[in-house]
Amino acid sequence: MMRIKSLFAVLLLTVAAGVLPQAHAQTVKVVLAGSSVLWQTLALAAYKSGSCVSGGTAPCFHYTNSSFNLSDTRPTVKGGTAAVDTGAVWIVWDSAATPNVWAFVKVDAAIGTRCYYAQPRCNVNVVSFPSAGNLISSTLWGDNSSDSTPPLAIQSLFTSGTLLVTTDATDNRPEDDLFATCRANSTLGGGSDGLAGLGYGVNASGVCPKFGAALANLQGSDILSGYPGSTLTAHVLAFALSGKDPFTGTAIPAATAVSLGASPIIFITQRLNALSTVTNVTDTQLQEVFSGANCNASAFGAPSASIDAYLREPLAGAMNTTEYTVFRYWNFSGASQETGVNGANPLSAACAGGGGSRFRAIGTSEEVKSVQNSNSNNGTDGIGYTFFTYGNVSSIANNANYGYLTLDGVDGIFHAYGTTIDPGQPTTPGVLPSATNLPSACSGTFPCEEDKIWKGNLSFPNLRNGSYRAWSTFRLISNGTALSATELLVDGAQTYVVNSVPDFVPAQKVGATDPGLPLLRSHYLQEGVAPVNISTAGDKGGDVGGCILTNTGSAATSDTTTSLIQVVPGGGCVTFP
């Protein structure tokens, strides 16, 4: 620990002096931090079956491991200690004389955004380099290759503690990530439903602290996991998108957002007992359960029996997408999943009615694991939610003991629930599709083109046509030379999800086969950033929970309509105040 603290102190001094040490002769193309839903796809885009993303020299190599550190050193300038989040990492490097390096550590979306905008930015580090984890199946890399251990010179980039994040990978807009952080880092209360602040900080409800504030205002309480035996936490630290960094007062450079694609939020359940017959849920039913009012299968029209609900942490992109498209609409017409939590930390508490409980899960993997092990841990079937990707649900896919639900009668993955319209749809209604149980046209596994999985050739048809509401646009945020490398990764990833593993709808047209996402969500004023929906003028303002805008037939690159937010389904849209 003493060595790590000393390293952080040296890093702060070198950044303050305007000098960032270079760890040996490597060319770092991009260092991403953020959402798990983008982690695998961008790894495969960087590797490109060994031929490397544009700008690399073949052959390329890859490495993965489940536990690297993402360290925010800013609290030390206020007398605090560095905040360290852990997450899985992938590293790709090429065969150039001066090797090019690409890397991504996955954490919550808001943590990735905070680490990118922080001044100094967070660094990716590990005390000693661990062995390769092979966290991505060898069949997905395109050449059946296994992980390699990076050369010592590349390892030293990470063991030195000076490798800074250069790109944010987020499944919400940065303005929404900032709002989520300020909502958590404030006292409980405020707003029409008393949930403008969630009680993990001392600031006035929903208020973002500015430069000059005390450490107690800038650093809230860690959000803890409610999973049995888990030590995972989510750190609540202030940041800003422009102006001065709240900790250091350093100016924050302008950044550019690049749209990558969109994926649906799906509700997943264990189906051993109480939830075995539940196939569809409505917003109202979900609000009743996740708000803690009635944690019982009867809320979904099934026979009475206790059930448990698993909530993500308030910094997660999945949590906020679900919060504002299903639970707490922006006009507060719904019931928030944070209702009655009252800052409980960790959340592991009985619901007000129904006999079940609510628990907090940190990260996508723990959310899925919570549902998977609900009966063994708590004796009841459980319900949770996640962005759908084949990787996210792999542990419970192709298994009749688990399933996903339609939302207000609309299937978020396939054309229609319980049918065989789509070749890649499991025959048992609601069973999650598996990477190892695909139609014969896919040779039974990935890689496989989207047109062999869905009838009509295009993935996630009800997301594309606007009838499935719970989704968000993924973006990569960067600037400077890293932005160019980031844009190349986006191009590669969009091609990859059309031709290899269709984990999301690409934002832009891919060749002659996929027209891209024909939708936008309306931007609105969020954290002081004026809304802009026109691509040539930027992509600004919050949009989680914004109304769905359609540009039929091709990728939606622009729209002049802003400041419209979602209300109860069927009730239309209203102007954001």
C-alpha positions in Angstrom: 0.0 0.0 0.0 2.8 2.4 0.8 4.3 1.9 -2.7 0.9 2.6 -4.3 0.3 5.8 -2.3 3.8 7.0 -3.2 3.1 6.3 -6.8 -0.1 8.3 -6.8 1.7 11.2 -5.2 4.4 11.2 -7.9 1.7 11.1 -10.6 0.0 14.1 -9.2 3.2 16.1 -9.0 4.1 15.2 -12.6 0.7 16.1 -13.9 0.6 19.3 -12.0 4.0 20.2 -13.5 2.6 19.5 -17.0 4.8 16.5 -17.6 3.4 13.0 -18.1 6.1 10.4 -18.0 6.2 7.9 -20.9 6.6 4.3 -19.8 9.1 3.0 -22.4 8.7 3.2 -26.2 5.1 2.3 -26.8 2.4 4.1 -28.7 -0.8 4.1 -26.7 -3.6 4.5 -29.2 -6.5 4.5 -26.8 -7.3 3.7 -23.2 -11.0 3.3 -22.6 -13.0 3.1 -19.4 -16.7 2.5 -19.0 -19.6 0.3 -19.8 -19.4 -3.5 -19.8 -21.9 -3.7 -22.7 -19.2 -2.3 -25.0 -16.2 -4.1 -23.6 -16.1 -7.3 -25.7 -17.2 -5.7 -29.0 -14.5 -3.1 -28.9 -11.9 -5.7 -28.0 -12.7 -7.6 -31.1 -12.8 -4.5 -33.2 -9.3 -3.6 -32.0 -7.9 -7.1 -32.6 -9.7 -7.6 -36.0 -8.9 -11.3 -36.3 -5.3 -10.6 -35.7 -4.9 -8.1 -38.5 -5.4 -5.1 -36.1 -7.6 -2.1 -36.4 -6.4 0.5 -38.9 -3.1 2.0 -37.9 -1.8 -1.3 -36.5 0.8 -3.7 -37.8 -0.2 -7.3 -38.1 -0.2 -9.7 -36.4 -1.9 -8.4 -33.3 -2.1 -10.0 -29.9 -4.7 -9.9 -27.1 -4.8 -10.3 -23.3 -7.7 -10.2 -20.8 -7.9 -10.3 -17.0 -10.7 -9.8 -14.5 -9.1 -7.4 -12.0 -7.2 -4.3 -12.9 -7.4 -1.0 -11.0 -8.9 2.3 -12.2 -7.6 5.0 -9.8 -8.9 8.5 -9.3 -6.1 10.4 -7.4 -7.9 13.7 -7.1 -9.1 13.2 -3.5 -5.4 13.3 -2.4 -5.2 17.0 -3.1 -7.9 17.5 -0.4 -6.2 15.3 2.1 -8.2 12.2 1.1 -7.1 8.9 -0.4 -7.2 7.8 -4.0 -10.5 6.1 -5.1 -9.8 2.7 -6.7 -12.4 0.8 -8.8 -11.6 -2.6 -10.1 -12.7 -4.1 -13.4 -11.9 -6.5 -16.2 -9.4 -5.3 -18.7 -8.5 -6.2 -22.3 -5.3 -5.2 -23.9 -4.5 -5.5 -27.7 -1.0 -4.7 -29.1 0.6 -5.1 -32.5 3.9 -6.0 -34.1 5.2 -2.6 -34.9 8.8 -1.8 -34.0 7.3 0.6 -31.5 4.2 -1.4 -30.5 0.8 0.2 -30.7 -1.4 -0.5 -27.7 -5.2 -0.4 -27.2 -6.9 -1.1 -23.8 -10.2 -1.0 -22.0 -11.1 -1.4 -18.3 -14.9 -2.0 -17.7 -16.6 -0.2 -14.8 -19.9 1.6 -14.4 -20.8 4.1 -17.1 -20.7 7.1 -14.8 -17.4 6.0 -13.3 -15.9 5.8 -16.8 -17.3 9.3 -17.6 -15.9 10.7 -14.3 -12.5 9.1 -14.9 -12.3 10.6 -18.4 -13.4 14.2 -17.4 -11.4 14.2 -14.2 -8.3 16.4 -14.2 -6.0 14.5 -13.9 -7.8 11.6 -15.5 -7.9 8.3 -13.8 -5.0 5.9 -14.4 -5.3 2.2 -15.2 -2.9 0.2 -13.1 -2.0 -3.1 -11.5 0.7 -3.8 -8.9 2.0 -6.9 -10.6 0.9 -8.2 -13.9 -1.4 -11.3 -13.6 -1.7 -14.2 -15.9 -4.0 -14.1 -18.9 -7.7 -14.8 -18.1 -9.1 -15.7 -21.5 -12.3 -13.9 -20.6 -13.4 -13.7 -24.3 -14.0 -17.0 -26.0 -11.3 -18.0 -28.5 -13.9 -18.5 -31.2 -14.9 -14.9 -31.0 -11.5 -13.4 -31.8 -11.9 -14.6 -35.4 -8.8 -16.8 -35.5 -9.4 -19.1 -32.5 -6.5 -17.6 -30.7 -6.0 -17.6 -26.9 -4.7 -14.7 -24.8 -1.0 -13.9 -24.7 0.9 -12.2 -21.9 2.1 -8.8 -23.1 5.8 -8.1 -23.4 7.4 -6.5 -20.3 7.6 -3.1 -21.9 3.8 -3.1 -22.4 3.2 -4.6 -18.9 5.2 -1.6 -17.5 2.6 0.8 -18.9 0.2 -0.7 -16.4 2.5 -1.4 -13.5 3.9 2.2 -13.6 0.5 3.7 -12.7 0.9 6.5 -15.2 -1.4 5.2 -18.0 -4.3 7.6 -18.2 -7.8 7.1 -19.5 -8.1 8.7 -22.9 -11.7 7.7 -23.9 -15.0 7.3 -22.1 -17.3 4.4 -23.1 -20.7 5.3 -21.8 -24.3 3.9 -22.3 -25.8 7.3 -21.3 -24.9 10.8 -22.3 -22.2 12.4 -20.1 -24.8 14.9 -18.9 -26.9 12.0 -17.7 -23.9 10.4 -16.0 -23.1 13.6 -14.2 -26.8 14.0 -13.1 -26.7 10.4 -11.7 -23.5 11.1 -9.7 -24.9 14.4 -8.3 -28.2 12.7 -7.4 -26.3 10.0 -5.5 -23.8 12.5 -3.9 -26.5 14.5 -2.1 -28.8 14.3 0.9 -32.0 12.3 0.6 -35.0 14.2 -0.6 -36.1 17.0 -3.0 -38.1 16.9 -6.2 -41.7 16.0 -6.6 -41.1 12.5 -5.4 -38.5 13.2 -2.7 -35.8 11.5 -4.7 -33.8 14.3 -6.3 -31.1 13.3 -3.9 -30.4 9.7 -2.8 -28.6 10.1 0.4 -25.0 9.0 -0.3 -23.6 12.5 0.1 -24.0 15.8 2.1 -24.8 18.2 -0.7 -28.2 19.7 -1.1 -30.5 17.3 -2.9 -29.4 16.9 -6.5 -26.8 19.7 -6.3 -23.4 19.3 -8.0 -20.5 20.6 -5.9 -18.1 23.1 -7.5 -14.4 23.8 -7.2 -13.6 25.1 -3.8 -16.0 22.7 -2.0 -14.7 20.7 0.9 -13.7 17.0 0.5 -16.9 15.9 2.3 -18.9 17.6 -0.4 -16.8 16.2 -3.3 -16.7 12.6 -2.1 -19.8 10.8 -1.1 -20.2 7.4 0.6 -19.2 4.3 -1.4 -22.3 2.4 -2.6 -22.0 -1.1 -1.3 -23.2 -4.4 -2.8 -26.0 -6.4 -1.2 -24.9 -9.7 -2.7 -23.8 -12.2 0.0 -20.1 -12.0 0.6 -19.5 -9.4 -2.1 -16.9 -6.7 -1.5 -17.7 -4.7 -4.7 -18.3 -1.0 -4.3 -19.1 2.1 -6.4 -17.3 5.3 -5.5 -19.3 8.5 -5.6 -16.9 11.4 -6.6 -17.7 14.8 -8.0 -16.6 15.7 -11.6 -17.6 18.3 -14.2 -18.0 18.3 -18.0 -16.6 21.8 -18.5 -15.0 24.7 -16.6 -12.9 23.6 -13.7 -12.4 20.2 -12.1 -14.1 20.3 -8.7 -11.1 18.8 -6.9 -8.1 20.4 -8.6 -9.4 23.5 -10.4 -7.8 22.4 -13.6 -9.5 23.4 -16.8 -11.5 20.6 -18.5 -10.8 20.2 -22.2 -13.7 20.0 -24.7 -14.6 16.6 -25.9 -16.4 15.0 -28.9 -19.1 12.2 -28.6 -19.2 9.5 -31.2 -22.3 7.4 -31.4 -21.7 3.6 -31.5 -25.1 1.9 -31.3 -28.1 0.9 -29.1 -29.1 -2.1 -27.1 -32.3 -2.9 -25.2 -32.8 -3.2 -21.5 -34.4 -6.5 -20.8 -35.9 -7.8 -17.5 -34.5 -11.2 -16.5 -36.0 -13.7 -14.1 -35.3 -17.0 -12.4 -38.1 -19.4 -13.3 -37.9 -22.2 -10.7 -41.0 -21.4 -8.7 -42.9 -18.1 -8.3 -41.9 -16.5 -11.6 -42.1 -19.7 -13.7 -45.3 -18.6 -15.4 -44.6 -14.8 -15.8 -43.9 -13.8 -19.4 -45.0 -10.2 -19.7 -44.8 -7.2 -17.4 -46.1 -3.7 -17.5 -44.5 -0.5 -16.3 -47.0 -0.3 -13.5 -46.3 -3.8 -12.3 -42.5 -3.3 -12.4 -42.8 -0.1 -10.5 -44.9 -1.9 -7.8 -42.2 -4.5 -7.3 -39.0 -2.5 -7.7 -40.2 0.4 -5.6 -40.6 -2.2 -2.8 -44.4 -1.8 -2.5 -45.2 -5.4 -3.4 -42.4 -7.9 -3.8 -44.7 -10.7 -4.7 -45.4 -12.7 -7.9 -49.1 -11.6 -7.6 -48.0 -8.2 -8.8 -47.4 -9.8 -12.2 -50.6 -11.8 -12.1 -49.1 -15.0 -10.9 -50.1 -17.0 -7.8 -49.0 -15.3 -4.6 -45.4 -16.1 -3.6 -42.6 -13.9 -2.4 -40.0 -12.7 -4.9 -36.8 -10.6 -4.7 -35.9 -7.6 -6.9 -32.3 -6.8 -7.8 -31.4 -3.1 -8.3 -28.2 -1.8 -9.9 -26.2 1.0 -8.3 -27.3 4.6 -9.1 -24.2 5.3 -11.1 -24.9 2.5 -13.6 -26.0 3.3 -17.1 -28.4 0.4 -17.1 -29.9 1.6 -13.8 -30.5 5.1 -15.2 -31.8 3.9 -18.6 -34.3 1.7 -16.8 -35.1 4.4 -14.2 -36.2 6.9 -16.8 -37.8 4.7 -19.4 -39.6 2.3 -17.1 -39.7 3.5 -13.5 -39.3 7.2 -12.6 -40.3 9.2 -15.7 -39.0 12.7 -15.9 -42.4 14.2 -15.0 -42.3 11.9 -11.8 -45.4 10.1 -13.0 -43.9 6.7 -12.1 -42.5 5.1 -9.0 -38.7 5.1 -8.7 -36.8 1.9 -8.0 -35.1 4.0 -5.2 -38.4 4.6 -3.5 -38.0 3.6 0.2 -34.3 2.8 -0.1 -33.6 5.8 2.0 -29.8 5.6 1.5 -29.6 2.0 2.8 -26.1 0.9 2.3 -25.9 -1.9 1.4 -29.4 -2.3 0.2 -30.5 -5.7 1.5 -33.9 -5.1 3.0 -37.5 -6.5 3.1 -40.0 -4.8 0.9 -43.0 -2.9 2.4 -45.3 -5.7 1.2 -45.3 -9.1 -0.5 -42.9 -10.9 1.6 -39.8 -10.4 -0.6 -36.8 -8.2 -0.5 -34.7 -5.8 -2.6 -30.9 -6.1 -3.0 -28.2 -3.9 -4.6 -26.0 -5.4 -7.2 -22.7 -3.7 -8.3 -22.0 -4.2 -12.0 -23.6 -6.2 -14.7 -22.0 -9.5 -13.8 -23.3 -9.3 -10.2 -26.8 -8.3 -11.4 -27.0 -11.4 -13.6 -25.5 -13.5 -10.9 -28.0 -12.2 -8.3 -30.9 -13.4 -10.5 -29.1 -16.7 -11.3 -28.5 -17.5 -7.6 -31.7 -16.0 -6.2 -33.2 -19.2 -5.0 -29.9 -20.6 -3.6 -29.1 -17.4 -1.8 -32.5 -16.3 -0.6 -35.0 -19.1 -1.3 -37.1 -17.1 -3.8 -37.2 -16.4 -7.5 -35.6 -13.1 -8.4 -36.1 -10.4 -11.1 -33.5 -8.0 -12.4 -32.5 -6.1 -15.6 -29.5 -5.7 -17.9 -28.6 -4.3 -21.3 -28.9 -7.3 -23.6 -25.8 -8.7 -25.1 -25.0 -12.3 -25.7 -22.0 -12.0 -23.4 -24.0 -10.2 -20.6 -26.6 -13.1 -20.3 -24.3 -16.0 -21.2 -24.4 -17.6 -17.7 -28.2 -17.9 -17.8 -28.8 -18.4 -21.5 -30.3 -21.5 -23.2 -31.6 -22.6 -19.8 -35.3 -23.0 -19.1 -34.7 -22.1 -15.4 -34.2 -18.5 -16.5 -35.8 -16.1 -19.0 -36.6 -12.6 -20.1 -39.9 -10.8 -20.2 -41.7 -8.7 -22.7 -42.4 -5.1 -21.7 -46.0 -4.0 -22.2 -46.3 -6.9 -24.6 -43.3 -6.0 -26.8 -40.3 -8.3 -27.2 -37.0 -6.4 -26.8 -34.9 -9.0 -28.6 -36.9 -10.8 -31.3 -40.0 -10.0 -33.4 -42.5 -11.7 -31.1 -42.3 -13.7 -27.9 -43.0 -17.5 -28.1 -42.8 -17.8 -31.9 -40.4 -19.1 -34.4 -40.3 -16.1 -36.6 -36.6 -15.6 -36.1 -34.2 -18.4 -36.8 -32.1 -17.6 -33.8 -34.9 -17.6 -31.3 -35.1 -20.4 -28.7 -38.1 -22.7 -29.1 -39.1 -22.3 -25.4 -40.8 -18.9 -25.0 -38.6 -16.4 -23.2 -35.5 -18.5 -22.9 -32.5 -16.3 -23.5 -30.6 -16.9 -26.7 -27.2 -18.4 -26.4 -24.0 -18.0 -28.4 -23.7 -21.8 -28.5 -27.3 -22.5 -29.5 -27.8 -20.7 -32.8 -29.4 -21.9 -36.1 -27.6 -24.3 -38.4 -26.9 -21.4 -40.8 -24.6 -20.0 -38.1 -22.8 -23.4 -37.7 -24.3 -23.4 -34.2 -22.1 -20.7 -32.7 -20.5 -17.3 -33.2 -19.3 -15.6 -35.2 -22.6 -15.3 -37.1 -24.2 -12.6 -39.2 -27.3 -10.9 -37.9 -29.3 -11.8 -41.0 -29.0 -15.5 -40.1 -30.5 -14.9 -36.6 -33.4 -12.5 -37.4 -35.9 -12.8 -40.1 -35.8 -9.7 -42.3 -32.0 -9.5 -41.8 -31.8 -6.8 -39.1 -31.2 -7.3 -35.3 -33.5 -6.1 -32.5 -36.5 -5.3 -34.8 -38.8 -3.8 -32.1 -36.0 -1.5 -30.9 -35.4 -0.3 -34.5 -39.1 0.3 -35.1 -39.5 2.3 -31.9 -42.1 0.1 -30.2 -39.7 -1.2 -27.5 -38.9 1.9 -25.3 -36.2 0.7 -22.9 -32.9 1.4 -24.7 -30.1 3.8 -24.8 -27.6 5.0 -27.4 -23.9 4.1 -26.6 -21.2 6.7 -27.2 -17.5 7.0 -27.0 -16.2 10.4 -25.7 -12.7 11.6 -26.5 -10.5 14.4 -27.9 -7.1 15.0 -29.4 -5.2 12.2 -31.1 -7.1 9.5 -29.1 -10.3 10.6 -30.8 -9.0 9.4 -34.2 -8.1 6.0 -32.8 -11.5 5.9 -31.0 -13.4 6.6 -34.3 -11.6 3.7 -36.0 -12.7 1.4 -33.2 -16.3 2.6 -33.6 -16.1 1.8 -37.3 -14.7 -1.7 -36.6 -17.2 -2.4 -33.8 -20.2 -1.4 -36.0 -19.1 -3.8 -38.7 -18.5 -6.5 -36.2 -22.0 -6.5 -34.7 -23.5 -6.9 -38.1 -21.2 -9.7 -39.3 -20.0 -11.5 -36.2 -21.8 -11.1 -32.8 -24.9 -8.8 -33.0 -24.8 -7.4 -29.5 -26.3 -4.0 -30.5 -27.8 -2.0 -33.4 -25.1 0.0 -35.1 -25.6 3.7 -35.0 -24.6 4.2 -38.6 -25.0 2.4 -41.9 -22.8 -0.7 -42.4 -22.1 -1.6 -46.0 -25.2 -2.5 -48.0 -26.7 -4.8 -45.3 -27.6 -2.7 -42.3 -29.0 0.9 -42.6 -28.1 1.7 -39.0 -30.3 2.9 -36.1 -33.2 5.1 -37.5 -33.9 6.6 -34.1 -32.8 9.3 -31.7 -33.9 10.2 -28.3 -34.8 13.8 -27.9 -32.1 15.8 -26.0 -33.1 18.1 -23.2 -31.4 20.5 -20.8 -29.4 18.5 -18.3 -26.8 19.8 -15.9 -26.7 23.2 -17.7 -25.9 21.8 -21.2 -28.2 23.0 -23.8 -29.8 20.3 -26.0 -28.7 19.8 -29.5 -30.0 17.0 -31.8 -28.3 18.2 -35.0 -25.2 16.1 -35.8 -23.3 18.9 -37.5 -23.7 21.1 -34.4 -22.8 18.4 -31.9 -24.6 15.9 -29.7 -25.4 17.7 -26.4 -27.7 17.6 -23.4 -29.3 14.7 -21.5 -31.3 12.1 -23.5 -31.9 9.2 -21.1 -35.7 9.1 -21.0 -36.0 11.5 -23.9 -38.8 10.8 -26.4 -38.0 8.5 -29.3 -37.6 10.4 -32.6 -37.9 8.4 -35.8 -36.1 8.9 -39.1 -37.6 6.0 -41.0 -35.4 3.9 -43.4 -31.9 5.1 -42.5 -29.6 6.0 -39.7 -30.8 9.0 -37.8 -28.0 11.5 -37.9 -30.0 14.7 -37.2 -33.2 16.0 -35.9 -34.2 19.6 -34.8 -36.7 18.5 -32.2 -35.4 18.8 -28.6 -36.6 19.0 -25.0 -39.2 16.3 -25.3 -39.3 13.7 -22.4 -41.1 10.4 -22.0 -44.3 10.1 -20.0 -46.5 7.1 -19.3 -46.8 4.8 -22.4 -49.6 6.0 -24.6 -49.6 9.4 -23.0 -47.3 11.1 -25.5 -44.4 13.4 -24.8 -44.2 16.6 -22.9 -41.7 19.5 -23.0 -39.0 19.3 -20.4 -39.3 22.1 -18.0 
